[in-house]
Amino acid sequence: MSVVVRRAGLLLRLARWLVTRNHFDLDYRPDGLGEHFVSARTAAGLVPDRSVVLCCGIAAHHRPAILYRAIRERYTATQHPAGLTWCGVGGLGGRGRSPGTLEELGIPGLVTTAILGHLETVKSFLELASQGHMQLSTLPQGQYAFLIEGQAAGRTSSRSPVGVGSFLDPRVGPGSRVTSGTQPQLVEAAGDELNYRLPRLDVAILAAPHADVHGNIYVDGAVCVTEIRDAARAARANGGTVIALVADIVAHDPERIYLPATNVDAIVVDPRSEQTGTVPQRRPWPGLTLEGTPRPQELLDDMRFVNRLAGITPTRTPTDRALARFVATIMADSIGPGSLLNIGVGLPEEVARLAFDAGLTDTVTFSSETGVIGGIPASGVFFGAAVNPRHIDGSATVFHLYERGLDFACFGMLEADSDGNVNVSRRGPDPLDDVGPGGLPDIAHHARTVVFMGAFARGEKLGLRSGLVRVRRQGTPKLVPAVREITFSGPHALRRGQQVWYATPRCLLRLTETGLELAAVMPGIDIERDILQATAARILLPTGAAAAIPVLGSSVTTGQGFTLTLTGKASVQPFPA
């Protein structure tokens, strides 16, 4: 299929989605099905006042959109269910732009407490919290997944060294509390570890591709399954209610059942339910499932096209691309065949794309906190999925895999400081400025090599000509004496023996026992003017034999002759190389 034809199909699908995205038939119920099957409006009536509700999914993947709308409309009409505590592990909002996300529930009185691993996308909740109408708490995604898994087995807490020395540690920061209020502290100091807790789940809401007439749930054609199974088991163990949304009814197949009917109380069928953003589950992208695609490049290009149309992915500048190549070389020097990696959202996605271009995605194993392992990480609104994944399991499963060890992890950064601490979780003092820790605390804790990448300064203006980087406007430094909030503790990483790097379009810094040390510079950058004098953070220059600071070659800045060759070793091999 030609690029023109594919683009036309994508534009048509996007146009259809834009026209119909706010249409929900809350009373639809297929004929001839058993009592397990109810309308969305009936399902909303199963959520009691003041209950603790968990919804699964992440980003645009497997959103229970019609159930959000049904709960909202029931509350608007009857003032029930009220006073809910809403739980969610991944990013579940639409940044105020898209209906059918968790933001549907952002009206005063419906949800009064939210416990989220990632808050930035749920703008309506942040606005309510800023106005004093909602209390917000947060937990790191890995520990969150373990707590859900634990409730299914009767465990009430999760004890871990993850988060020690960060804002999640009550000895350092606010712990789980994002806003002040009466909500309980969900993180407690326990010596060299932290003890995490979660309220008992009363209701689990999940979206899956299919059910059979008996009420069994199937995930064939799913992009990811996140916490579906563990959430259902937890609510069941607590004597609660499980509500599932599916797109269609399929034939009974005992060997393919993911969640048995005995673990589900009510099933809503919505033929318009999405596999992922703008993609109907009834007409899915097979390339994002275990079915795969023989032409991954086409699907990657199509996703990038959709992201640009939706305004999700910013246009990458030549210096952005140079920075991605810079980090890709660090990655290649740190890993070997069979290595396990995790790549964060945003600019790190470009690093994964370079690995694919170099043919490395058949040699190393990328993974996501959603439970997707292998393949090529998807970008933008499709983050958390992968093209041609090798394995799809629950969120807790992949975090248990990280506990065994992770070779390489790469993240963006809001700011970093002289001690190597990094803030990715808070932009400013108001609840509207809160991002949340996401999966970073767990992932970064277990990674052998960690790279943070981003601009040297907010608002900087850089030029790239003849392979040389020029600073045309300095901007406000992202390297600061002390970060606003510690999401990642540099000193604790050193104690664990991790290799930690900070990459910017101007230079590369490494974390040492004495602080941040300049390790390399981009060609064209003046060390004194563009680095040392451009920030109040303490940056050390190497001494002795290491005093000569290397300048990167033009292949990094121009891409001409750029290659990636694995020179490191793998410590973890989830699958054979």
Secondary structure as UniProt FT lines:
FT   HELIX           3..20
FT   TURN            21..22
FT   TURN            26..27
FT   TURN            31..32
FT   TURN            35..36
FT   HELIX           40..44
FT   TURN            45..46
FT   TURN            49..50
FT   STRAND          52..55
FT   TURN            59..60
FT   HELIX           65..78
FT   STRAND          84..88
FT   TURN            95..96
FT   HELIX           102..105
FT   TURN            108..110
FT   STRAND          111..116
FT   TURN            120..121
FT   HELIX           123..130
FT   TURN            131..132
FT   STRAND          135..138
FT   HELIX           141..152
FT   TURN            153..154
FT   STRAND          157..160
FT   TURN            162..165
FT   TURN            167..168
FT   TURN            170..172
FT   TURN            175..176
FT   STRAND          187..190
FT   TURN            191..192
FT   STRAND          193..197
FT   STRAND          203..207
FT   STRAND          210..211
FT   TURN            213..214
FT   STRAND          217..218
FT   TURN            220..221
FT   TURN            226..227
FT   HELIX           228..237
FT   TURN            238..239
FT   STRAND          241..246
FT   STRAND          248..249
FT   HELIX           254..256
FT   HELIX           261..263
FT   STRAND          266..269
FT   TURN            271..272
FT   STRAND          274..276
FT   TURN            277..278
FT   STRAND          279..280
FT   TURN            281..282
FT   HELIX           286..288
FT   TURN            290..291
FT   HELIX           296..310
FT   HELIX           318..334
FT   TURN            337..338
FT   STRAND          340..343
FT   HELIX           348..357
FT   TURN            358..359
FT   HELIX           360..362
FT   STRAND          365..367
FT   TURN            369..370
FT   STRAND          372..373
FT   STRAND          376..377
FT   HELIX           380..382
FT   TURN            383..384
FT   STRAND          386..387
FT   STRAND          391..392
FT   HELIX           395..404
FT   STRAND          406..412
FT   STRAND          415..417
FT   TURN            418..419
FT   STRAND          422..423
FT   HELIX           431..433
FT   TURN            438..439
FT   HELIX           440..446
FT   STRAND          447..453
FT   STRAND          457..458
FT   STRAND          461..465
FT   TURN            466..467
FT   STRAND          468..473
FT   STRAND          476..477
FT   STRAND          479..480
FT   HELIX           490..495
FT   TURN            496..497
FT   STRAND          499..503
FT   STRAND          507..512
FT   TURN            513..514
FT   STRAND          515..521
FT   TURN            523..524
FT   HELIX           527..532
FT   TURN            533..534
FT   STRAND          539..540
FT   HELIX           544..546
FT   HELIX           554..558
FT   TURN            560..561
//
